[in-house]
């Protein structure tokens, strides 16, 4: 039986030790938690001295008690998350305190400032480190160098009761979306995650107010989100390049990039302009130049085509202004550029197809922009996108829209060489491995509806698998090869001779040739 007094005392001690609150705030925090749990009596318990990495073990016991005492609509992850986030909110510093501390540290050392804010996001359980640790991650070798693969297991499944409740909820316009600044401190609902322990940092970019925060799903180290203070749609324009470069000037140890601004190629949230970045070097950033190129009138810019499965122009200069000018010029030409010989059409009627996925970083005193050329045109053969994963790879990467996930599209993160694969693959790949080591079980395994889409791939793997390599490592390697092929599908210019000649024709068009 849970001693709720003890667990509350343990949690407040955790908050003090992690710097979420001061000792002087302890009684106040206890009373806030008591009110939340509808308790009007409390006895201070003797608390063991402990140093926990995460509050989740304590929260689990508190929420178990809440479930036993009828405080939960359903003892499921959705309702448990709603309550345990509100419990953690009782320990949180006010937004103004977090902003003050971040800015104070920022003036001393920019990395120390982001370290503080990242630790706060972890210690507050906004980033659920216990779940993130469950994600499966590995590196796979490909013709383009190593690529990062992750199976996302950190996002909880919704239970049927929560789904039904969400369906019956009265729709509201507050907050307008999952990214809006107004989510800070929001209690959440069955249709929107709770954000009582969420904090954001205002950041001026080119005279506009944006907000810096971390992603709760942390696909890589210090995975951050930068969101427009206004609820405006994604738009790639001259200002985009200026904002990205302004950010890496402020935080040179971070990269930052934007999803594209068209459906299919634009990621899962197009309704709110935002960027993603982090203190991490994704595989594309490590990719070398394949061919040096030049742009007339821009001698201050080093330019190249990057050795990568997608079509990437890399620009580098110490001068932000010339990078912005040149990137804007390339975008202007690409928006209206067609090359029917390689199936690139800028428009179907009035509908545009061409856009850019841009990424910025700082290398020493040099600013660097990667411009990834994208096209979202479809065809009868490829109804989900000509330059997107083709049907033969949908068993690993099906292009479907999923609420508030980044895993359904080849957006910014995957463009840069990190595959975010759905949780179902953990069990499905294990069965593929089993079929490889015990072929006599294959008919039974692939007769299941969930496994049938993998059968053709399994037959290919079976031919290549010698048994000399562990099946698990072999399958992980093959997933990397598929991901590499998916990115090749997504490249507007293929990496063969025809594609490279077509790529150079576009460079010539930018140069007026």
Secondary structure, DSSP 8 states (H G I E B T S, - for coil): ---HHHHHHHHHHHHHHTTSS-GGGHHHHHHHHHHHTT--------------S-SHHHHHHHHHHHHHTT--SSSSHHHHHHHHHHHHHTT---HHHHHHHHHHHHTT-HHHHHHHHHHHHHHTTSS-HHHHTTSEEEEEEETTEEEEEEE---S----HHHHHHHHHS----SSSSTTSGGGTT---BTTB---TT---EEEEETTEEEEEEE-TT-SSTT-EEEEESS------SHHHHHHHHHHHHH-TT-EEEE--SSTTTS-S--SS-EEEEESS--HHHH--EEEEE--TT-TT-EEEEESSSS-EEEEEES-HHHHHHHHHHHHHHHHT--BGGGTB-SEETTEE-EEEEEEEEEETTEEEEEEEEEE----STTTT-TTS--GGGTTT------TT-SSSS--HHHHTTEEEE-THHHHHHHHHHHHHH-GGGHHHHHTSHHHHTTHHHHHHHHHH--SSS-HHHHHHHHHHHHHHHHHHHH-SS-SSHHHHHHHHHHHHHHTT-
